Amino acid sequence: MKKTTEKNLMVFTGRAHPELATAVAEKLGTGLVPTSAYEFANSEIYVRYEESVRGCDAFVIQSHTAPINEWIMEHLIMVDALKRASAKRITVVMPFYGYSRQDKKHRGREPISARLIADLFKCAGADRLITVDLHADQLQGFFDGPVDHLMALPILADYVKEKYGDQPLAVVSPDAGRIKVAERWSARLGGVPLAFIHKTRRTDRPNETVANRVVGEVKGRYCVLTDDIIDTGGTIVKAAEALMEEGAAGVIIAATHPILSGPAVDRLKNSSATEVIVTDTLPLTEEQRFDKLTILSIAPLLGSAIRAVFEDGSVTSMFDGHA
């Protein structure tokens, strides 16, 4: 007996950032699968899909935002539910990869938690990962399967080019390790000059840098200070101050993931930056929004990547062969 089955795309979302998942589903011309999710009295998470998922090509969207452990656990349970309900292929879509900064051992007796997260999703039943702007490119190798590493650079850089393209610009990397990303920014903005901030990070205290020194010519230019994550905002604000002290005409901060923990909002609001540009890979509360903040939608990027994966197309071609 032979039967040719049609591919069936289904999009699922956890409760961390449903607005983003809804926008992605709209870009794909589909809806989100109705899902029951709640906590039992002892805070265990329960998930059940309200319609059949047998044989489907499943895309499970969840941003790993605070409380991060709760949302990662819900994400894993959603994958497990799909596997046990006979989904044909399960793609985990994590716009922000939780624990991605713990990608190596700085000192003895430390974990490599980013690898653990990849192993957990593989064990739960994920066949593929889609994520945006990993903290380090080598994280792609932590997951035993295909990983589509998307870049928010086109979205952020095109906005900067449209708004500030008539000004003399410079692209500034907040540290020496992100020079390659800054080079791509420079190319996207028409070959503007590059600079970087030389800094020393303390290994014994998180979220703290010791020194900032600008390497490169920034005087009289609007400096586009790019990073993947803004957490407490300390590093990026110190870098902006260092650039202004070197004679920069202004500083535009552009980052993919706005975690904005603790004092970040006050620091950015009172910083010397003209504008802070981020994407909506993570949800932001009203208290985390401020006048200088511009939020760009990542949904078109995720929607295009999901469509390419579903149709067996090329994700790399979305980024001129760099992904």
LOLOFI-890550 format. One line per field, with one value per residue (C-alpha): residue in one letter; chain; x, y, z. Coordinates in nm, 4 decimals. Layout:
REM LOLOFI-890550
type <- [A; ...]
mol <- [A; ...]
X <- [X; ...]
Y <- [Y; ...]
Z <- [Z; ...]
***
This chain:
REM LOLOFI-890550
type <- [M; K; K; T; T; E; K; N; L; M; V; F; T; G; R; A; H; P; E; L; A; T; A; V; A; E; K; L; G; T; G; L; V; P; T; S; A; Y; E; F; A; N; S; E; I; Y; V; R; Y; E; E; S; V; R; G; C; D; A; F; V; I; Q; S; H; T; A; P; I; N; E; W; I; M; E; H; L; I; M; V; D; A; L; K; R; A; S; A; K; R; I; T; V; V; M; P; F; Y; G; Y; S; R; Q; D; K; K; H; R; G; R; E; P; I; S; A; R; L; I; A; D; L; F; K; C; A; G; A; D; R; L; I; T; V; D; L; H; A; D; Q; L; Q; G; F; F; D; G; P; V; D; H; L; M; A; L; P; I; L; A; D; Y; V; K; E; K; Y; G; D; Q; P; L; A; V; V; S; P; D; A; G; R; I; K; V; A; E; R; W; S; A; R; L; G; G; V; P; L; A; F; I; H; K; T; R; R; T; D; R; P; N; E; T; V; A; N; R; V; V; G; E; V; K; G; R; Y; C; V; L; T; D; D; I; I; D; T; G; G; T; I; V; K; A; A; E; A; L; M; E; E; G; A; A; G; V; I; I; A; A; T; H; P; I; L; S; G; P; A; V; D; R; L; K; N; S; S; A; T; E; V; I; V; T; D; T; L; P; L; T; E; E; Q; R; F; D; K; L; T; I; L; S; I; A; P; L; L; G; S; A; I; R; A; V; F; E; D; G; S; V; T; S; M; F; D; G; H; A]
mol <- [A; A; A; A; A; A; A; A; A; A; A; A; A; A; A; A; A; A; A; A; A; A; A; A; A; A; A; A; A; A; A; A; A; A; A; A; A; A; A; A; A; A; A; A; A; A; A; A; A; A; A; A; A; A; A; A; A; A; A; A; A; A; A; A; A; A; A; A; A; A; A; A; A; A; A; A; A; A; A; A; A; A; A; A; A; A; A; A; A; A; A; A; A; A; A; A; A; A; A; A; A; A; A; A; A; A; A; A; A; A; A; A; A; A; A; A; A; A; A; A; A; A; A; A; A; A; A; A; A; A; A; A; A; A; A; A; A; A; A; A; A; A; A; A; A; A; A; A; A; A; A; A; A; A; A; A; A; A; A; A; A; A; A; A; A; A; A; A; A; A; A; A; A; A; A; A; A; A; A; A; A; A; A; A; A; A; A; A; A; A; A; A; A; A; A; A; A; A; A; A; A; A; A; A; A; A; A; A; A; A; A; A; A; A; A; A; A; A; A; A; A; A; A; A; A; A; A; A; A; A; A; A; A; A; A; A; A; A; A; A; A; A; A; A; A; A; A; A; A; A; A; A; A; A; A; A; A; A; A; A; A; A; A; A; A; A; A; A; A; A; A; A; A; A; A; A; A; A; A; A; A; A; A; A; A; A; A; A; A; A; A; A; A; A; A; A; A; A; A; A; A; A; A; A; A; A; A; A; A; A; A; A; A; A; A; A; A; A; A; A; A; A; A]
X <- [0.0000; 0.1448; 0.0384; 0.1973; 0.1479; 0.1470; 0.3762; 0.1846; 0.3401; 0.2208; 0.3409; 0.3341; 0.4203; 0.4985; 0.3802; 0.7050; 0.6500; 0.3211; 0.3118; 0.6234; 0.4900; 0.1595; 0.3475; 0.5566; 0.2445; 0.0858; 0.3948; 0.3557; -0.0155; -0.1141; -0.2371; -0.0933; -0.2021; -0.4376; -0.2493; -0.3420; -0.0571; -0.0693; 0.1035; -0.0070; -0.0206; 0.3431; 0.4511; 0.4988; 0.4141; 0.1452; 0.1121; -0.1410; -0.2184; -0.5859; -0.5641; -0.3825; -0.0156; 0.0525; 0.2895; 0.3285; 0.6372; 0.6335; 0.7967; 0.7948; 0.8658; 0.9779; 1.2007; 1.4154; 1.3344; 1.3042; 1.2108; 1.4400; 1.4428; 1.0627; 1.0357; 1.3141; 1.1373; 0.8075; 0.9873; 1.1306; 0.7913; 0.6311; 0.8913; 0.8360; 0.4588; 0.5096; 0.7435; 0.4971; 0.2106; 0.3999; 0.5047; 0.7182; 0.9866; 1.0316; 1.2161; 1.2887; 1.2759; 1.4552; 1.5020; 1.7197; 1.9197; 1.9143; 2.2511; 2.4353; 2.6953; 2.8079; 2.9744; 3.3190; 3.5072; 3.6762; 3.8010; 3.8164; 3.5050; 3.2658; 2.9864; 2.9375; 2.5654; 2.5050; 2.6031; 2.3703; 2.0766; 2.1540; 2.1682; 1.8368; 1.6551; 1.8082; 1.7030; 1.3503; 1.3123; 1.4196; 1.5450; 1.6611; 1.7256; 1.6585; 1.8095; 1.9143; 2.2591; 2.4245; 2.6684; 2.9425; 2.9287; 3.0645; 2.7355; 2.6050; 2.8234; 2.6798; 2.3540; 2.3762; 2.1707; 2.1092; 2.1242; 2.0053; 2.1885; 1.9992; 2.1406; 1.9475; 2.2190; 2.0210; 1.7203; 1.9269; 2.1794; 1.9147; 1.7309; 2.0551; 2.1418; 1.8004; 1.7996; 2.1679; 2.3081; 2.3648; 2.5982; 2.9661; 2.9468; 3.1840; 3.1047; 3.2382; 3.2700; 3.2348; 3.5253; 3.7927; 3.5991; 3.3165; 3.5327; 3.4037; 3.0458; 3.1534; 3.3129; 2.9777; 2.8093; 3.0682; 3.0070; 2.6292; 2.6682; 2.8847; 3.2361; 3.2426; 3.5502; 3.5866; 3.6918; 3.6740; 3.6774; 3.9616; 3.8226; 3.9117; 3.6337; 3.6511; 3.6165; 3.5305; 3.2356; 2.9594; 2.8489; 3.1508; 3.4264; 3.7356; 3.8775; 3.7713; 4.0042; 3.9014; 4.1144; 4.0393; 3.9381; 3.5975; 3.6383; 3.3531; 3.1621; 2.8333; 2.9426; 2.7211; 2.8018; 2.6894; 2.6451; 2.4398; 2.3035; 2.2272; 2.1855; 2.2589; 2.3824; 2.7068; 2.9457; 2.7674; 2.7133; 3.0822; 3.1756; 2.9442; 3.1049; 3.4533; 3.3525; 3.2143; 3.5364; 3.7284; 3.5315; 3.2509; 2.9674; 2.7149; 2.6584; 2.3865; 2.3579; 2.2299; 2.1784; 1.9745; 1.8643; 1.7310; 1.7469; 1.7571; 1.8084; 1.8220; 1.9691; 1.9846; 1.6894; 1.8162; 2.1700; 2.0592; 1.8064; 2.0729; 2.3564; 2.5181; 2.3639; 2.1323; 1.9223; 1.9112; 1.7924; 1.6935; 1.4767; 1.1828; 1.3538; 1.2684; 0.9476; 0.9755; 0.7422; 0.6153; 0.8666; 1.1509; 1.0538; 1.1915; 1.2060; 1.5456; 1.4450; 1.3457; 1.2178; 1.2333; 1.0367; 1.2326; 0.9161; 0.9846; 1.3294; 1.1943; 0.9028; 1.1364; 1.3652; 1.0743; 0.9362; 1.2811; 1.3208; 0.9681; 1.0112; 1.3658; 1.5049; 1.8258; 1.8528; 2.2105; 2.0950; 1.8986; 2.2333; 2.4402; 2.6027; 2.7232; 2.4803]
Y <- [0.0000; 0.3397; 0.6873; 1.0239; 1.2596; 1.6387; 1.8415; 2.0189; 2.3263; 2.3943; 2.6786; 2.6539; 2.9053; 2.9003; 3.1724; 3.3707; 3.5958; 3.5114; 3.8496; 3.7602; 3.4126; 3.5648; 3.8076; 3.5204; 3.3116; 3.6099; 3.6431; 3.2733; 3.3127; 3.0627; 3.0590; 2.9298; 2.5835; 2.6162; 2.5005; 2.4478; 2.5396; 2.6021; 2.5303; 2.2775; 2.3821; 2.2773; 2.4882; 2.1919; 2.2898; 2.1121; 2.1397; 1.9861; 2.0666; 2.1041; 1.9463; 1.6579; 1.7146; 1.3698; 1.3846; 1.7635; 1.9807; 2.1542; 2.4884; 2.5630; 2.9294; 3.0356; 3.3241; 3.2446; 3.5506; 3.5955; 3.3794; 3.1969; 2.8524; 2.8366; 2.9198; 2.6811; 2.4027; 2.4844; 2.4802; 2.1346; 2.0009; 2.1350; 1.9500; 1.6306; 1.6583; 1.6930; 1.3942; 1.1743; 1.2948; 1.1754; 1.5066; 1.4225; 1.6888; 1.9273; 2.2559; 2.4563; 2.8313; 3.0204; 3.3861; 3.4201; 3.1104; 3.0877; 3.0367; 3.1223; 3.3287; 3.0197; 2.8732; 2.7903; 2.7458; 3.0649; 2.8941; 2.5428; 2.3670; 2.5744; 2.4272; 2.4801; 2.5425; 2.6373; 2.2817; 2.1410; 2.3375; 2.1987; 1.8431; 1.8891; 1.9932; 1.7034; 1.4608; 1.6097; 1.5339; 1.8434; 1.7738; 2.1265; 2.4663; 2.8152; 3.0999; 3.4633; 3.6159; 3.3622; 3.5054; 3.2930; 3.1245; 2.7939; 2.7332; 2.6011; 2.2955; 2.2231; 2.0852; 1.7480; 1.8418; 2.1315; 2.4818; 2.7856; 3.0860; 3.3983; 3.7510; 4.0649; 4.2742; 4.3448; 4.4718; 4.6894; 4.8157; 4.9099; 5.1149; 5.2940; 5.3551; 5.5039; 5.7319; 5.8292; 5.7555; 6.1248; 6.1610; 6.0597; 5.7165; 5.4728; 5.1205; 5.0375; 4.6909; 4.6873; 4.4392; 4.2855; 3.9563; 4.1066; 4.2677; 4.0265; 4.1335; 4.4997; 4.4337; 4.3066; 4.6171; 4.8359; 4.6622; 4.6976; 5.0707; 5.1300; 5.0675; 5.3137; 5.3118; 5.0570; 5.0966; 4.8825; 4.9246; 4.7557; 4.6323; 4.3967; 4.1821; 4.0532; 3.6740; 3.6770; 3.9198; 3.8945; 4.1881; 4.3996; 4.5442; 4.7204; 4.9476; 5.1091; 5.2468; 5.3361; 5.1886; 5.3587; 5.7002; 5.8144; 6.1915; 6.3899; 6.0744; 5.9216; 5.5913; 5.2857; 5.0778; 4.7210; 4.4246; 4.1056; 4.1506; 4.4411; 4.2956; 4.5408; 4.7998; 4.8724; 4.7657; 4.9437; 5.2688; 5.2836; 5.2273; 5.5102; 5.7437; 5.6463; 5.7278; 6.0692; 6.1449; 6.0640; 6.3322; 6.1302; 6.3461; 6.1024; 5.7380; 5.5062; 5.1783; 4.8809; 4.5390; 4.2282; 4.1038; 4.3577; 4.1677; 4.5007; 4.3627; 4.5708; 4.9191; 4.8873; 5.1167; 5.4009; 5.3634; 5.3744; 5.6518; 5.8726; 5.7705; 5.9860; 5.7672; 5.9402; 5.6285; 5.2668; 5.0301; 4.6702; 4.3911; 4.2161; 3.8780; 3.9278; 4.0807; 4.4207; 4.5526; 4.9113; 4.9867; 4.8756; 5.1133; 5.4682; 5.7591; 5.6730; 5.3099; 5.1897; 4.8310; 4.6659; 4.3494; 4.0252; 3.8446; 3.8883; 3.7284; 3.4325; 3.3907; 3.3812; 3.1267; 2.9003; 2.9146; 2.8299; 2.5310; 2.4060; 2.4365; 2.2904; 2.6232; 2.8057; 3.0004; 3.1080; 3.2972; 3.5318; 3.6702; 3.6866; 3.3524; 3.4505; 3.2507]
Z <- [0.0000; -0.1008; 0.0017; -0.0767; 0.2184; 0.2013; 0.4262; 0.6992; 0.8685; 1.2245; 1.4482; 1.8290; 2.0992; 2.4672; 2.7035; 2.7226; 2.4177; 2.2402; 2.0592; 1.8592; 1.7723; 1.6570; 1.4296; 1.2861; 1.2192; 1.0395; 0.8165; 0.7289; 0.6581; 0.9251; 1.2845; 1.6112; 1.7231; 2.0250; 2.3349; 2.7002; 2.9347; 3.3076; 3.6398; 3.8970; 4.2636; 4.3159; 4.0089; 3.7701; 3.4102; 3.2066; 2.8256; 2.5852; 2.2197; 2.1360; 1.7886; 1.6205; 1.5334; 1.3854; 1.0880; 1.0983; 1.0456; 1.3865; 1.4703; 1.8433; 1.9269; 2.2734; 2.3828; 2.6856; 2.8931; 3.2704; 3.4585; 3.2177; 3.3796; 3.3789; 3.0080; 2.9054; 3.0969; 2.9250; 2.5884; 2.6604; 2.7700; 2.4505; 2.2407; 2.4393; 2.3892; 2.0118; 1.9963; 2.1867; 1.9643; 1.6520; 1.4949; 1.1896; 1.2437; 1.5382; 1.4928; 1.8071; 1.7374; 2.0140; 1.9159; 2.2272; 2.3315; 2.7110; 2.8858; 2.5608; 2.7495; 2.9420; 2.6335; 2.7776; 3.1023; 3.2194; 3.5367; 3.6784; 3.8106; 3.5962; 3.3806; 3.0076; 3.0455; 2.6801; 2.5807; 2.8454; 2.6981; 2.3497; 2.4906; 2.6739; 2.3553; 2.1614; 2.4336; 2.4410; 2.0695; 1.8740; 1.5212; 1.4409; 1.6011; 1.4666; 1.6693; 1.6275; 1.6923; 1.9195; 2.1715; 2.0112; 1.6694; 1.8027; 1.9866; 1.6532; 1.7102; 2.0555; 1.9101; 1.7346; 1.4299; 1.1899; 1.3414; 1.1464; 1.2903; 1.1820; 1.1981; 1.2916; 1.1243; 0.8015; 0.9993; 1.2366; 0.9793; 0.7205; 0.9853; 1.0800; 0.7145; 0.6415; 0.9465; 0.9811; 0.6341; 0.5569; 0.8606; 0.8775; 1.0458; 1.2153; 1.3331; 1.6784; 1.8288; 2.2104; 2.2287; 2.0077; 1.9809; 1.7718; 1.5035; 1.2356; 1.3061; 1.2935; 0.9520; 0.8217; 0.9634; 0.7909; 0.4561; 0.4954; 0.5688; 0.2629; 0.3965; 0.6887; 0.9211; 1.2028; 1.5660; 1.8784; 2.2542; 2.4358; 2.7658; 3.0475; 3.1927; 3.5503; 3.5655; 3.9364; 3.9049; 3.6407; 3.4239; 3.5151; 3.2983; 3.4234; 3.1519; 2.8250; 2.5563; 2.2016; 1.9227; 1.5895; 1.4538; 1.5773; 1.6118; 1.4536; 1.3534; 1.4620; 1.6126; 1.5699; 1.8789; 1.8047; 2.0379; 2.0592; 2.4128; 2.6451; 2.9934; 3.2767; 3.0266; 3.2132; 2.9357; 2.6515; 2.8471; 2.9481; 2.5840; 2.4742; 2.7298; 2.6077; 2.2490; 2.3443; 2.5338; 2.2134; 2.0285; 1.8649; 1.7286; 1.8746; 1.9652; 1.8327; 2.0255; 1.8224; 1.9816; 1.9022; 2.2449; 2.5005; 2.8301; 3.0189; 3.3704; 3.6893; 3.6322; 3.2501; 3.1725; 3.3949; 3.2611; 2.8974; 2.9546; 3.1164; 2.8825; 2.6147; 2.3392; 2.0903; 2.0286; 2.1468; 1.8704; 1.9559; 1.8153; 1.9818; 2.0307; 2.3995; 2.5397; 2.7067; 2.9780; 2.9804; 3.2589; 3.0295; 2.7484; 2.7306; 2.4849; 2.3308; 2.2694; 1.9204; 1.8861; 1.5425; 1.4607; 1.4135; 1.2933; 0.9166; 0.9622; 1.1618; 0.9207; 0.6182; 0.7886; 0.8886; 0.5340; 0.3880; 0.6239; 0.5540; 0.1760; 0.1839; 0.0637; 0.1539; 0.4789; 0.3991; 0.0906; 0.3210; 0.4451; 0.1247; 0.2074; 0.5579; 0.7775]
***
